[in-house]
């Protein structure tokens, strides 16, 4: 089986994103075990530069669980040399056959600059980084089962690179039309993992307020703004934290049934797997919400 075939079989249709800040390892273990017992197919974790190092984080949860897939969404390419990225992923995939998915991303300029590095063209940087990873393959362990390499890709050029140089793409926080377009660009033989949020709040004012609190559309150089403009949203709809129309298109809010219906829309549009994240102050609260959502989502 190819890495894409293995991933489709192992990931299932729905996974969760655990993006809570620093917490003791024991809390991560317990949250991962609860998510696995709830029946989800995968757990995805993120990374900036410094703080929670993603491969260490994945290894903690892989060791604490039995069958669930662990994925990086994303492993920040600015945090390590490409040979280190290839080597770390290969070691984990060798130790836990069929249980690793590697998502690689360029992050955002503000985060990179804060780490003391100089932001450069994301597309060129990713292309050169993939060259470095490929050059390091022979020096790394050969896992029993191949692991998928996915690229965080919102725009068409990065999605085309994901089609040509990876096993698929990892777009985040976009409307369902974006998922449909991504599938068309990738083709049927590539993996499409879509990251979406769930806000368990049926009051429109409260739900939209929580969504705007992420400041997703107000970050300097936000790639989300560019992608929404490419979908036809006007500046007036995107500015000021986003109009109600934009918020409703990018964030899934409501009760369990409403959220499940919205998530299903991305699967119908061509996503192989949807990673669902929630806004909570700690990992235990996140696990509570994932357990509550599981009967509707799975």
C-alpha positions, 0 to 999 in steps of 0.5 A, spaced: 500 500 500 502 507 498 502 512 504 496 515 501 492 508 502 495 507 508 493 514 511 486 513 508 485 506 512 488 509 518 486 516 519 478 514 518 474 520 517 474 524 523 480 526 528 481 532 533 486 537 534 489 538 541 492 545 540 492 547 548 498 551 550 504 548 555 501 542 559 504 537 563 506 530 560 501 527 564 495 531 562 497 530 554 497 522 556 490 522 559 487 527 553 490 522 548 487 516 551 480 519 552 480 521 545 482 514 543 477 511 547 471 516 544 473 513 537 476 518 533 481 516 528 487 521 529 490 526 534 493 532 530 498 537 534 501 544 532 508 547 533 511 554 533 518 555 534 520 553 541 515 551 546 512 544 545 517 541 540 512 537 535 516 530 535 517 529 542 509 531 543 507 526 538 512 521 542 509 522 548 502 521 546 504 515 541 507 511 547 500 513 551 495 510 546 494 503 542 491 504 535 490 512 534 494 515 529 498 521 531 499 527 526 503 534 526 499 539 523 504 542 522 511 541 524 514 548 523 520 547 517 523 553 521 524 549 527 529 544 524 533 542 519 530 538 513 534 532 515 532 532 522 525 533 520 525 527 515 529 523 521 525 524 526 518 522 522 522 516 520 524 514 527 517 515 530 514 511 523 518 505 524 517 505 532 509 505 531 507 502 524 502 506 521 500 511 526 504 517 524 502 522 519 507 528 517 504 535 516 509 540 514 508 548 514 511 554 513 508 558 519 507 565 518 512 571 517 511 574 524 512 567 528 518 566 524 521 573 525 520 573 532 524 566 532 530 571 530 530 568 523 528 572 516 522 570 513 522 568 505 518 566 500 514 561 503 513 557 496 521 557 495 522 555 502 518 549 502 520 547 495 528 547 497 526 544 504 522 538 501 529 537 497 533 537 503 528 532 506 528 528 500 536 528 500 536 525 507 531 519 506 537 514 505 540 516 512 533 515 515 530 508 518 525 505 513 519 504 516 515 498 516 509 502 513 510 508 509 508 515 513 504 520 509 507 527 508 502 533 507 503 540 506 500 546 509 497 549 503 491 554 503 493 557 496 493 554 489 501 554 488 502 551 495 496 546 493 500 544 486 506 543 490 503 538 495 500 535 489 507 534 485 511 533 491 507 530 497 502 525 499 497 531 500 495 537 503 493 540 510 488 546 509 485 550 515 479 554 517 476 555 510 469 555 507 467 548 504 468 551 497 475 552 499 475 544 500 472 543 493 477 547 490 483 543 493 480 537 491 480 539 484 487 541 484 490 535 488 486 530 484 483 523 487 490 520 488 492 525 493 490 525 501 486 532 503 486 533 510 482 539 512 482 542 519 476 545 522 473 548 528 467 546 532 464 551 537 459 548 541 455 554 542 448 555 539 447 563 541 449 566 534 452 572 538 456 568 543 459 563 538 461 569 533 464 573 538 468 566 540 470 566 533 472 573 532 476 572 538 481 568 535 483 574 531 485 569 525 483 575 520 487 580 523 494 577 524 499 581 520 500 578 513 494 573 514 494 567 509 487 566 511 485 573 508 488 572 501 485 565 501 478 568 502 479 574 497 481 568 492 474 565 494 471 572 492 470 575 499 470 583 499 475 587 503 469 589 507 467 582 509 473 580 511 475 587 515 474 588 522 474 581 524 470 578 519 462 579 517 457 574 520 457 571 513 465 570 513 465 567 520 459 563 519 463 560 513 469 559 516 467 557 523 462 551 525 458 553 531 451 550 534 449 544 537 452 537 536 448 536 530 449 543 527 456 542 527 456 535 525 452 537 519 457 542 517 463 537 518 460 533 513 459 538 508 467 538 507 467 530 507 462 531 501 466 536 498 472 531 497 476 531 504 478 524 506 479 526 513 477 532 517 481 534 524 476 538 529 479 543 534 475 546 540 477 552 544 478 550 551 483 553 556 486 546 558 486 539 555 481 536 560 476 541 557 478 539 550 477 532 551 470 533 555 468 537 548 470 531 544 467 526 548 460 530 547 461 531 540 463 524 538 456 521 537 454 526 532 461 526 528 463 519 528 
